């Protein structure tokens, strides 16, 4: 590849390597030279190292022998300098110092052999890591000990289990493949995990509807139960908790739209007007509710405890429900037609709407039009709203949760009307 480049292009790539070395050197000087002027590296050293690496690479770009020999020479210089550093300063040397110097040494060959975006991206990443040193160290102290393990489970779901699953049907009862089943789990887990992280680590914990919004991204049903229990515990009509129940449900429609769009873009486009309209209706009702003056406490906190969604039991339960609903939907469609699927939508919506929505989006039902699938999804969501109204009255009491329960019923009826429109 290098022999195919014109001299002017080689010069341009060398200039890019030197410019990026200066860029990294500026960040390095601002962090480490401020603490210790004797630290090796900086705005002059890094461009020289990048030039040295490029020249040694050009001497023999096939065997890379000169460049490889130069690498331990640079490492030996850094080692000698760092060994002498503690004699002149009380600060312990950072491993970032030799790492940044070695990084600068490789910028030349990278710029000569790779697209320009590679060297620019690598340099920007290095600068971000240098400049965010204090922020990253604070993050380590703020991070709960179990969060790394939680992140590991999330990566296992995506990077280990998902690629190993076959992407072809293994049973004749449904066209859904094991890969699609797990991909559905990954999609829902990603939204839930993002909401969980925001709930747990955002500085805003109360005195706003933000926790209810994030709870709606995770699970509007769980959020409804949590806020209803808060109302019962407070023993008074709290604006944040009561309105938050409806806000979480309004956000549920956006969540459904995102999940459907990940698997069936045509279905998502057709369903979008209804989902946006129902979300707007929910927000308008919540805004009207927020401005009422009968509240006993004007602005009580709306706190929803963040629940880790990446539990093994939760994943297995979701997977089992997804498979059962996919098989049941295909069977009902074959034996009872579209009315049977609509009836199944009303039943599944009374439990968990996500498995049913995902099974439709991934094509678990053959011969069903997009309009009919939109109808089934809206029926399931509306049925879920009625269930949440029951939960609000059960866990919060009729006196305190009567208003949000009635509003959930109204929103559910609006969803049934929207579903009926798609049947015509």
WOURFEN-V828349 format. One record per pair of residues at least 6 apart in sequence whose C-alpha atoms are under 7 Angstrom apart, sorted by the first residue. I is the first residue (numbers start at 1). J is the second residue. D is the distance in whole Angstrom. If there is no record, write none. Layout:
BEGIN
i:I j:J d:D
i:I j:J d:D
END
This chain:
BEGIN
i:2 j:113 d:7
i:10 j:112 d:7
i:13 j:111 d:6
i:13 j:112 d:6
i:14 j:108 d:6
i:14 j:111 d:7
i:14 j:112 d:7
i:17 j:50 d:7
i:17 j:107 d:6
i:17 j:108 d:5
i:17 j:111 d:6
i:18 j:47 d:5
i:18 j:50 d:6
i:18 j:51 d:7
i:20 j:120 d:7
i:20 j:123 d:6
i:21 j:46 d:5
i:21 j:47 d:5
i:21 j:50 d:7
i:21 j:104 d:6
i:22 j:43 d:5
i:22 j:46 d:7
i:22 j:47 d:6
i:24 j:123 d:6
i:24 j:126 d:7
i:24 j:127 d:6
i:25 j:42 d:4
i:25 j:43 d:4
i:25 j:46 d:6
i:26 j:42 d:7
i:26 j:43 d:6
i:27 j:127 d:6
i:27 j:130 d:7
i:27 j:131 d:7
i:28 j:42 d:6
i:28 j:130 d:7
i:29 j:42 d:5
i:29 j:43 d:7
i:32 j:39 d:7
i:33 j:39 d:6
i:41 j:101 d:6
i:46 j:101 d:7
i:46 j:104 d:5
i:49 j:104 d:6
i:49 j:105 d:5
i:50 j:104 d:5
i:50 j:105 d:5
i:50 j:106 d:6
i:50 j:107 d:5
i:50 j:108 d:5
i:51 j:108 d:6
i:52 j:105 d:7
i:53 j:67 d:6
i:53 j:105 d:5
i:53 j:106 d:6
i:53 j:108 d:6
i:53 j:109 d:7
i:54 j:108 d:4
i:54 j:109 d:5
i:56 j:66 d:5
i:56 j:67 d:5
i:57 j:64 d:6
i:57 j:66 d:7
i:57 j:67 d:5
i:57 j:109 d:6
i:59 j:66 d:7
i:60 j:66 d:7
i:78 j:98 d:6
i:82 j:93 d:7
i:86 j:92 d:7
i:107 j:119 d:7
i:110 j:119 d:6
i:111 j:119 d:6
i:150 j:310 d:7
i:153 j:310 d:7
i:154 j:310 d:7
i:157 j:186 d:7
i:158 j:186 d:7
i:162 j:179 d:6
i:162 j:182 d:6
i:162 j:183 d:7
i:165 j:178 d:6
i:165 j:179 d:5
i:166 j:178 d:6
i:166 j:179 d:6
i:167 j:177 d:5
i:167 j:178 d:6
i:167 j:179 d:5
i:168 j:177 d:5
i:169 j:175 d:6
i:169 j:176 d:6
i:169 j:177 d:4
i:170 j:177 d:7
i:173 j:327 d:6
i:174 j:326 d:7
i:174 j:327 d:5
i:174 j:330 d:6
i:174 j:364 d:6
i:175 j:364 d:6
i:176 j:364 d:6
i:181 j:319 d:7
i:184 j:358 d:6
i:185 j:319 d:7
i:187 j:259 d:7
i:189 j:309 d:7
i:189 j:310 d:7
i:191 j:217 d:7
i:191 j:218 d:7
i:192 j:217 d:6
i:192 j:218 d:4
i:192 j:309 d:6
i:193 j:309 d:6
i:195 j:214 d:5
i:195 j:215 d:7
i:195 j:217 d:6
i:195 j:218 d:6
i:196 j:306 d:6
i:196 j:307 d:7
i:196 j:308 d:6
i:199 j:211 d:6
i:199 j:214 d:6
i:199 j:306 d:6
i:200 j:306 d:6
i:205 j:211 d:7
i:205 j:303 d:6
i:206 j:301 d:5
i:206 j:302 d:5
i:206 j:303 d:6
i:207 j:299 d:7
i:207 j:300 d:6
i:207 j:301 d:4
i:207 j:302 d:6
i:208 j:240 d:7
i:208 j:301 d:7
i:208 j:302 d:6
i:209 j:240 d:6
i:209 j:244 d:6
i:209 j:302 d:6
i:211 j:302 d:7
i:211 j:303 d:6
i:211 j:304 d:6
i:212 j:223 d:7
i:212 j:244 d:5
i:212 j:247 d:7
i:212 j:248 d:5
i:212 j:304 d:7
i:213 j:247 d:6
i:213 j:248 d:5
i:213 j:251 d:6
i:215 j:223 d:5
i:215 j:248 d:6
i:215 j:304 d:7
i:216 j:223 d:7
i:216 j:248 d:4
i:216 j:249 d:6
i:216 j:251 d:5
i:216 j:252 d:6
i:217 j:251 d:6
i:217 j:252 d:6
i:217 j:255 d:6
i:220 j:248 d:5
i:220 j:249 d:5
i:220 j:252 d:6
i:221 j:388 d:6
i:223 j:245 d:7
i:223 j:248 d:7
i:223 j:304 d:7
i:224 j:245 d:5
i:224 j:388 d:7
i:224 j:392 d:6
i:225 j:391 d:6
i:225 j:392 d:6
i:225 j:395 d:6
i:226 j:304 d:6
i:227 j:241 d:5
i:227 j:245 d:7
i:227 j:304 d:7
i:228 j:392 d:5
i:228 j:395 d:6
i:228 j:396 d:4
i:228 j:401 d:7
i:229 j:395 d:5
i:229 j:396 d:5
i:231 j:237 d:7
i:231 j:238 d:7
i:231 j:241 d:7
i:231 j:396 d:6
i:231 j:400 d:7
i:232 j:396 d:5
i:232 j:397 d:7
i:236 j:296 d:6
i:236 j:400 d:7
i:237 j:295 d:6
i:237 j:296 d:6
i:237 j:297 d:7
i:237 j:400 d:6
i:238 j:295 d:6
i:238 j:296 d:7
i:238 j:297 d:6
i:238 j:299 d:7
i:238 j:300 d:6
i:239 j:290 d:6
i:239 j:295 d:6
i:239 j:297 d:7
i:239 j:298 d:6
i:239 j:299 d:6
i:239 j:300 d:6
i:240 j:299 d:6
i:240 j:300 d:6
i:240 j:301 d:6
i:240 j:302 d:5
i:241 j:302 d:5
i:242 j:404 d:6
i:243 j:286 d:6
i:243 j:289 d:7
i:243 j:290 d:6
i:245 j:404 d:7
i:246 j:282 d:6
i:246 j:286 d:6
i:246 j:404 d:7
i:246 j:408 d:7
i:247 j:282 d:7
i:247 j:283 d:6
i:247 j:286 d:6
i:250 j:279 d:5
i:250 j:282 d:5
i:250 j:283 d:6
i:251 j:279 d:7
i:253 j:275 d:5
i:253 j:279 d:6
i:254 j:275 d:7
i:257 j:268 d:6
i:257 j:272 d:7
i:257 j:275 d:7
i:260 j:268 d:6
i:260 j:358 d:7
i:260 j:361 d:6
i:261 j:268 d:5
i:263 j:361 d:6
i:263 j:362 d:6
i:264 j:361 d:5
i:264 j:362 d:7
i:267 j:370 d:6
i:271 j:374 d:6
i:274 j:418 d:6
i:278 j:415 d:7
i:282 j:411 d:7
i:321 j:355 d:7
i:322 j:355 d:5
i:322 j:356 d:7
i:322 j:359 d:7
i:325 j:355 d:7
i:325 j:356 d:6
i:326 j:359 d:5
i:326 j:364 d:6
i:329 j:341 d:6
i:329 j:365 d:7
i:330 j:364 d:6
i:330 j:365 d:5
i:332 j:340 d:6
i:332 j:341 d:6
i:333 j:340 d:6
i:333 j:341 d:6
i:333 j:365 d:7
i:341 j:376 d:7
i:342 j:376 d:5
i:342 j:379 d:7
i:345 j:376 d:6
i:345 j:377 d:7
i:345 j:379 d:6
i:345 j:380 d:5
i:346 j:379 d:6
i:346 j:380 d:5
i:346 j:383 d:5
i:348 j:356 d:7
i:348 j:380 d:6
i:349 j:380 d:4
i:349 j:381 d:6
i:349 j:383 d:5
i:349 j:384 d:5
i:350 j:383 d:6
i:350 j:384 d:5
i:350 j:387 d:6
i:353 j:380 d:6
i:353 j:381 d:6
i:353 j:384 d:7
i:357 j:377 d:6
i:360 j:373 d:7
i:371 j:422 d:6
i:371 j:423 d:7
i:372 j:423 d:7
i:374 j:422 d:7
i:375 j:419 d:4
i:375 j:420 d:7
i:375 j:422 d:6
i:375 j:423 d:7
i:378 j:415 d:6
i:378 j:416 d:7
i:378 j:419 d:5
i:379 j:415 d:7
i:379 j:416 d:6
i:379 j:419 d:6
i:382 j:412 d:4
i:382 j:413 d:7
i:382 j:415 d:5
i:382 j:416 d:6
i:383 j:412 d:7
i:385 j:408 d:6
i:385 j:409 d:7
i:385 j:412 d:5
i:386 j:408 d:7
i:386 j:409 d:6
i:386 j:412 d:6
i:389 j:405 d:4
i:389 j:408 d:6
i:389 j:409 d:7
i:392 j:401 d:6
i:392 j:405 d:6
i:393 j:401 d:6
i:393 j:402 d:7
i:393 j:405 d:7
END
